[in-house]
Amino acid sequence: MALPDSDGSVGHSFGLELDGVTIKQIDEVSGLTFEQEMIELKENTPDGDVVVRRLPGRPKAGEVTLTRGLTADHGFEKWIKEFRSGQARASRKNGAIIVYDFEGTPITTYSIINAWPKRLTIGTLKAGDTSILTETLVVAYEALDVE
C-alpha cells in the first residue's frame, strides 16, 4: 500500500553534496532562506495622489548552518584550509542539500551557488560527558534554488 503524500514529505535524513562529494551524516540543517530585496517606488497619479509600488529587487545572499556528529571524515576542515590558504576563488563550490525520505529516496534538493565555508565550530569538550561531539559548519552562499 502506498503511503499518503504527507508522509513522504517528512525529512528523515539529509546530506550535503559539494561538487560531487556527498556527506550524508548531517544531523541538522538550519537557515535555508530565499529572500528578495524590495524596491519601493513612489509615483504621483494624474490626480496628485501618491502611490507606493513595491517591486522585486535583487535576490539576497544567505547562510546555512550544518551540524553533524564528529566523524573521521575531515571534508569540512579540508574545505576551510583550502579557502584560507589563498585559494578563496577556487574553493567556492556549488552544491546541494538533499532531503531523503525514510527509504533513502531524495525528496527535494536545495541548490546553493558559490558557497564557501564561513565558520566551523566544534562542540563543547567536557570531561566525563557522554554526549556526542558535534561540529557545526556555517556556509555562506550567493544564491539558493529549490529543485
CYANA upper distance limits for C-alpha pairs under 8 A (distance plus 0.5 A):
  3 LEU  CA      7 ASP  CA      6.87
  3 LEU  CA      8 GLY  CA      7.63
  4 PRO  CA      8 GLY  CA      7.55
  5 ASP  CA      9 SER  CA      7.30
  6 SER  CA     10 VAL  CA      7.95
  8 GLY  CA    101 ASP  CA      6.55
  8 GLY  CA    102 PHE  CA      8.27
  8 GLY  CA    107 ILE  CA      8.11
  9 SER  CA    101 ASP  CA      7.52
  9 SER  CA    107 ILE  CA      7.45
 10 VAL  CA    101 ASP  CA      6.96
 10 VAL  CA    102 PHE  CA      8.49
 11 GLY  CA     99 VAL  CA      6.25
 11 GLY  CA    100 TYR  CA      6.38
 11 GLY  CA    101 ASP  CA      6.11
 11 GLY  CA    102 PHE  CA      8.14
 11 GLY  CA    107 ILE  CA      8.34
 12 HIS  CA     99 VAL  CA      8.09
 12 HIS  CA    100 TYR  CA      6.68
 12 HIS  CA    101 ASP  CA      5.93
 12 HIS  CA    102 PHE  CA      6.00
 13 SER  CA     24 LYS  CA      8.34
 13 SER  CA     26 ILE  CA      8.08
 13 SER  CA     27 ASP  CA      8.10
 13 SER  CA     99 VAL  CA      6.60
 13 SER  CA    100 TYR  CA      5.83
 13 SER  CA    101 ASP  CA      7.37
 13 SER  CA    102 PHE  CA      8.09
 13 SER  CA    104 GLY  CA      8.33
 14 PHE  CA     24 LYS  CA      6.76
 14 PHE  CA     25 GLN  CA      8.16
 14 PHE  CA     26 ILE  CA      6.72
 14 PHE  CA     27 ASP  CA      8.21
 14 PHE  CA     97 ILE  CA      7.35
 14 PHE  CA     98 ILE  CA      5.89
 14 PHE  CA     99 VAL  CA      4.87
 14 PHE  CA    100 TYR  CA      6.10
 15 GLY  CA     22 THR  CA      7.30
 15 GLY  CA     23 ILE  CA      5.95
 15 GLY  CA     24 LYS  CA      4.57
 15 GLY  CA     25 GLN  CA      7.03
 15 GLY  CA     26 ILE  CA      6.18
 15 GLY  CA     97 ILE  CA      6.20
 15 GLY  CA     98 ILE  CA      5.83
 15 GLY  CA     99 VAL  CA      7.26
 16 LEU  CA     22 THR  CA      6.17
 16 LEU  CA     23 ILE  CA      5.65
 16 LEU  CA     24 LYS  CA      6.90
 16 LEU  CA     26 ILE  CA      7.94
 16 LEU  CA     95 GLY  CA      7.77
 16 LEU  CA     96 ALA  CA      6.35
 16 LEU  CA     97 ILE  CA      5.16
 16 LEU  CA     98 ILE  CA      6.87
 17 GLU  CA     21 VAL  CA      5.83
 17 GLU  CA     22 THR  CA      4.72
 17 GLU  CA     23 ILE  CA      6.74
 17 GLU  CA     95 GLY  CA      5.81
 17 GLU  CA     96 ALA  CA      5.71
 17 GLU  CA     97 ILE  CA      6.90
 17 GLU  CA     98 ILE  CA      8.08
 18 LEU  CA     22 THR  CA      7.09
 18 LEU  CA     93 LYS  CA      6.80
 18 LEU  CA     94 ASN  CA      6.48
 18 LEU  CA     95 GLY  CA      4.62
 18 LEU  CA     96 ALA  CA      7.04
 19 ASP  CA     93 LYS  CA      6.93
 19 ASP  CA     94 ASN  CA      6.54
 19 ASP  CA     95 GLY  CA      6.34
 25 GLN  CA     68 ARG  CA      6.70
 25 GLN  CA     69 GLY  CA      7.95
 26 ILE  CA     66 LEU  CA      7.21
 26 ILE  CA     67 THR  CA      6.41
 26 ILE  CA     68 ARG  CA      5.11
 26 ILE  CA     69 GLY  CA      8.06
 27 ASP  CA     66 LEU  CA      8.10
 27 ASP  CA     67 THR  CA      6.05
 27 ASP  CA     68 ARG  CA      5.29
 27 ASP  CA     69 GLY  CA      7.66
 28 GLU  CA     65 THR  CA      8.40
 28 GLU  CA     66 LEU  CA      6.30
 28 GLU  CA     67 THR  CA      5.53
 28 GLU  CA     68 ARG  CA      7.28
 29 VAL  CA     64 VAL  CA      7.50
 29 VAL  CA     65 THR  CA      6.17
 29 VAL  CA     66 LEU  CA      5.28
 29 VAL  CA     67 THR  CA      7.04
 30 SER  CA     64 VAL  CA      6.33
 30 SER  CA     65 THR  CA      5.67
 30 SER  CA     66 LEU  CA      7.25
 31 GLY  CA     62 GLY  CA      8.46
 31 GLY  CA     63 GLU  CA      6.72
 31 GLY  CA     64 VAL  CA      5.13
 31 GLY  CA     65 THR  CA      6.58
 32 LEU  CA     62 GLY  CA      8.06
 32 LEU  CA     63 GLU  CA      7.43
 32 LEU  CA     64 VAL  CA      5.89
 33 THR  CA     62 GLY  CA      7.02
 33 THR  CA     63 GLU  CA      8.21
 33 THR  CA     64 VAL  CA      8.46
 33 THR  CA    144 LEU  CA      8.05
 34 PHE  CA     59 PRO  CA      8.19
 34 PHE  CA     60 LYS  CA      7.91
 34 PHE  CA     62 GLY  CA      8.04
 34 PHE  CA    143 ALA  CA      8.42
 34 PHE  CA    144 LEU  CA      6.73
 34 PHE  CA    145 ASP  CA      8.49
 35 GLU  CA     59 PRO  CA      6.48
 35 GLU  CA     60 LYS  CA      5.98
 35 GLU  CA     61 ALA  CA      8.25
 36 GLN  CA     56 PRO  CA      7.08
 36 GLN  CA     57 GLY  CA      6.69
 36 GLN  CA     58 ARG  CA      6.40
 36 GLN  CA     59 PRO  CA      4.79
 36 GLN  CA     60 LYS  CA      6.08
 37 GLU  CA     56 PRO  CA      6.73
 37 GLU  CA     57 GLY  CA      5.16
 37 GLU  CA     58 ARG  CA      5.90
 37 GLU  CA     59 PRO  CA      6.46
 37 GLU  CA     60 LYS  CA      6.93
 38 MET  CA     54 ARG  CA      6.99
 38 MET  CA     55 LEU  CA      6.36
 38 MET  CA     56 PRO  CA      5.52
 38 MET  CA     57 GLY  CA      5.60
 38 MET  CA     58 ARG  CA      8.36
 39 ILE  CA     54 ARG  CA      6.15
 39 ILE  CA     55 LEU  CA      5.58
 39 ILE  CA     56 PRO  CA      6.64
 39 ILE  CA     57 GLY  CA      6.27
 40 GLU  CA     52 VAL  CA      6.98
 40 GLU  CA     53 ARG  CA      6.21
 40 GLU  CA     54 ARG  CA      5.22
 40 GLU  CA     55 LEU  CA      6.90
 41 LEU  CA     52 VAL  CA      6.13
 41 LEU  CA     53 ARG  CA      5.57
 41 LEU  CA     54 ARG  CA      6.80
 41 LEU  CA     55 LEU  CA      7.97
 42 LYS  CA     50 VAL  CA      7.10
 42 LYS  CA     51 VAL  CA      6.20
 42 LYS  CA     52 VAL  CA      5.02
 42 LYS  CA     53 ARG  CA      6.84
 43 GLU  CA     50 VAL  CA      6.14
 43 GLU  CA     51 VAL  CA      5.75
 43 GLU  CA     52 VAL  CA      6.92
 43 GLU  CA     53 ARG  CA      8.31
 44 ASN  CA     48 GLY  CA      6.10
 44 ASN  CA     49 ASP  CA      6.01
 44 ASN  CA     50 VAL  CA      5.12
 44 ASN  CA     51 VAL  CA      6.64
 45 THR  CA     49 ASP  CA      5.81
 45 THR  CA     50 VAL  CA      6.86
 45 THR  CA     51 VAL  CA      7.49
 59 PRO  CA    143 ALA  CA      7.84
 60 LYS  CA    142 GLU  CA      7.85
 60 LYS  CA    143 ALA  CA      7.79
 61 ALA  CA    140 ALA  CA      8.14
 61 ALA  CA    141 TYR  CA      6.39
 61 ALA  CA    142 GLU  CA      4.89
 61 ALA  CA    143 ALA  CA      6.10
 61 ALA  CA    144 LEU  CA      8.45
 62 GLY  CA    140 ALA  CA      6.41
 62 GLY  CA    141 TYR  CA      5.99
 62 GLY  CA    142 GLU  CA      6.95
 62 GLY  CA    143 ALA  CA      7.65
 62 GLY  CA    144 LEU  CA      8.42
 63 GLU  CA    138 VAL  CA      7.15
 63 GLU  CA    139 VAL  CA      5.99
 63 GLU  CA    140 ALA  CA      4.83
 63 GLU  CA    141 TYR  CA      6.42
 64 VAL  CA    138 VAL  CA      6.27
 64 VAL  CA    139 VAL  CA      5.85
 64 VAL  CA    140 ALA  CA      7.08
 64 VAL  CA    141 TYR  CA      8.42
 65 THR  CA    136 THR  CA      7.29
 65 THR  CA    137 LEU  CA      6.24
 65 THR  CA    138 VAL  CA      4.95
 65 THR  CA    139 VAL  CA      6.83
 66 LEU  CA    136 THR  CA      6.06
 66 LEU  CA    137 LEU  CA      5.67
 66 LEU  CA    138 VAL  CA      6.86
 66 LEU  CA    139 VAL  CA      8.36
 67 THR  CA    134 THR  CA      7.26
 67 THR  CA    135 GLU  CA      6.30
 67 THR  CA    136 THR  CA      4.85
 67 THR  CA    137 LEU  CA      6.92
 68 ARG  CA    134 THR  CA      6.04
 68 ARG  CA    135 GLU  CA      6.21
 68 ARG  CA    136 THR  CA      7.11
 69 GLY  CA    132 ILE  CA      6.82
 69 GLY  CA    133 LEU  CA      6.33
 69 GLY  CA    134 THR  CA      4.75
 69 GLY  CA    135 GLU  CA      6.75
 70 LEU  CA    132 ILE  CA      8.14
 70 LEU  CA    133 LEU  CA      6.17
 70 LEU  CA    134 THR  CA      5.50
 70 LEU  CA    135 GLU  CA      6.37
 74 HIS  CA     78 LYS  CA      6.65
 75 GLY  CA     79 TRP  CA      6.68
 76 PHE  CA     80 ILE  CA      6.86
 76 PHE  CA    120 LEU  CA      8.36
 76 PHE  CA    137 LEU  CA      7.87
 77 GLU  CA     81 LYS  CA      6.68
 77 GLU  CA    120 LEU  CA      8.46
 78 LYS  CA     82 GLU  CA      6.62
 79 TRP  CA     83 PHE  CA      6.68
 79 TRP  CA     91 SER  CA      7.53
 79 TRP  CA    117 PRO  CA      7.64
 80 ILE  CA     84 ARG  CA      6.59
 80 ILE  CA    117 PRO  CA      6.43
 81 LYS  CA     85 SER  CA      6.48
 82 GLU  CA     86 GLY  CA      7.86
 82 GLU  CA     87 GLN  CA      6.48
 82 GLU  CA     88 ALA  CA      7.84
 82 GLU  CA     91 SER  CA      6.83
 83 PHE  CA     87 GLN  CA      5.82
 83 PHE  CA     88 ALA  CA      5.09
 83 PHE  CA     89 ARG  CA      8.43
 83 PHE  CA     90 ALA  CA      8.40
 83 PHE  CA     91 SER  CA      5.95
 83 PHE  CA     92 ARG  CA      8.30
 83 PHE  CA    116 TRP  CA      8.04
 83 PHE  CA    117 PRO  CA      7.97
 84 ARG  CA     88 ALA  CA      7.23
 87 GLN  CA     91 SER  CA      6.48
 88 ALA  CA     92 ARG  CA      6.95
 91 SER  CA    116 TRP  CA      7.39
 92 ARG  CA    114 ASN  CA      5.65
 92 ARG  CA    115 ALA  CA      5.77
 92 ARG  CA    116 TRP  CA      5.52
 93 LYS  CA    113 ILE  CA      7.40
 93 LYS  CA    114 ASN  CA      5.62
 93 LYS  CA    115 ALA  CA      5.58
 93 LYS  CA    116 TRP  CA      7.01
 94 ASN  CA    111 SER  CA      7.97
 94 ASN  CA    112 ILE  CA      6.34
 94 ASN  CA    113 ILE  CA      5.12
 94 ASN  CA    114 ASN  CA      5.76
 94 ASN  CA    115 ALA  CA      6.51
 95 GLY  CA    111 SER  CA      6.22
 95 GLY  CA    112 ILE  CA      5.82
 95 GLY  CA    113 ILE  CA      7.06
 95 GLY  CA    115 ALA  CA      7.99
 96 ALA  CA    109 THR  CA      6.73
 96 ALA  CA    110 TYR  CA      5.82
 96 ALA  CA    111 SER  CA      4.63
 96 ALA  CA    112 ILE  CA      6.10
 97 ILE  CA    109 THR  CA      6.25
 97 ILE  CA    110 TYR  CA      5.60
 97 ILE  CA    111 SER  CA      6.91
 97 ILE  CA    112 ILE  CA      8.25
 98 ILE  CA    106 PRO  CA      6.93
 98 ILE  CA    107 ILE  CA      7.99
 98 ILE  CA    108 THR  CA      6.53
 98 ILE  CA    109 THR  CA      5.04
 98 ILE  CA    110 TYR  CA      6.91
 99 VAL  CA    106 PRO  CA      6.15
 99 VAL  CA    107 ILE  CA      6.02
 99 VAL  CA    108 THR  CA      5.98
 99 VAL  CA    109 THR  CA      6.85
100 TYR  CA    104 GLY  CA      5.67
100 TYR  CA    105 THR  CA      5.71
100 TYR  CA    106 PRO  CA      4.72
100 TYR  CA    107 ILE  CA      5.80
100 TYR  CA    108 THR  CA      7.93
101 ASP  CA    105 THR  CA      5.98
101 ASP  CA    106 PRO  CA      6.84
101 ASP  CA    107 ILE  CA      6.62
108 THR  CA    146 VAL  CA      8.09
108 THR  CA    147 GLU  CA      6.81
109 THR  CA    146 VAL  CA      6.57
109 THR  CA    147 GLU  CA      5.76
110 TYR  CA    144 LEU  CA      7.22
110 TYR  CA    145 ASP  CA      6.27
110 TYR  CA    146 VAL  CA      5.19
110 TYR  CA    147 GLU  CA      6.75
111 SER  CA    144 LEU  CA      6.12
111 SER  CA    145 ASP  CA      5.52
111 SER  CA    146 VAL  CA      6.74
111 SER  CA    147 GLU  CA      7.80
112 ILE  CA    141 TYR  CA      6.60
112 ILE  CA    142 GLU  CA      7.90
112 ILE  CA    143 ALA  CA      6.36
112 ILE  CA    144 LEU  CA      5.28
112 ILE  CA    145 ASP  CA      7.10
113 ILE  CA    141 TYR  CA      6.41
113 ILE  CA    142 GLU  CA      6.26
113 ILE  CA    143 ALA  CA      5.67
113 ILE  CA    144 LEU  CA      6.92
114 ASN  CA    141 TYR  CA      6.09
114 ASN  CA    142 GLU  CA      6.21
114 ASN  CA    143 ALA  CA      7.89
115 ALA  CA    139 VAL  CA      6.81
115 ALA  CA    140 ALA  CA      5.98
115 ALA  CA    141 TYR  CA      4.66
115 ALA  CA    142 GLU  CA      7.18
116 TRP  CA    139 VAL  CA      6.10
116 TRP  CA    140 ALA  CA      6.00
116 TRP  CA    141 TYR  CA      7.04
117 PRO  CA    137 LEU  CA      7.58
117 PRO  CA    138 VAL  CA      6.70
117 PRO  CA    139 VAL  CA      5.11
117 PRO  CA    140 ALA  CA      6.85
118 LYS  CA    137 LEU  CA      8.00
118 LYS  CA    138 VAL  CA      5.91
118 LYS  CA    139 VAL  CA      5.84
118 LYS  CA    140 ALA  CA      6.52
119 ARG  CA    136 THR  CA      8.45
119 ARG  CA    137 LEU  CA      6.19
119 ARG  CA    138 VAL  CA      5.53
119 ARG  CA    139 VAL  CA      7.66
120 LEU  CA    135 GLU  CA      7.33
120 LEU  CA    136 THR  CA      6.09
120 LEU  CA    137 LEU  CA      4.98
120 LEU  CA    138 VAL  CA      6.91
121 THR  CA    135 GLU  CA      6.06
121 THR  CA    136 THR  CA      5.52
121 THR  CA    137 LEU  CA      6.95
122 ILE  CA    133 LEU  CA      8.01
122 ILE  CA    134 THR  CA      6.48
122 ILE  CA    135 GLU  CA      4.93
122 ILE  CA    136 THR  CA      6.88
123 GLY  CA    133 LEU  CA      6.14
123 GLY  CA    134 THR  CA      5.47
123 GLY  CA    135 GLU  CA      6.33
123 GLY  CA    136 THR  CA      8.15
124 THR  CA    133 LEU  CA      7.71
125 LEU  CA    129 ASP  CA      8.49
125 LEU  CA    133 LEU  CA      7.89
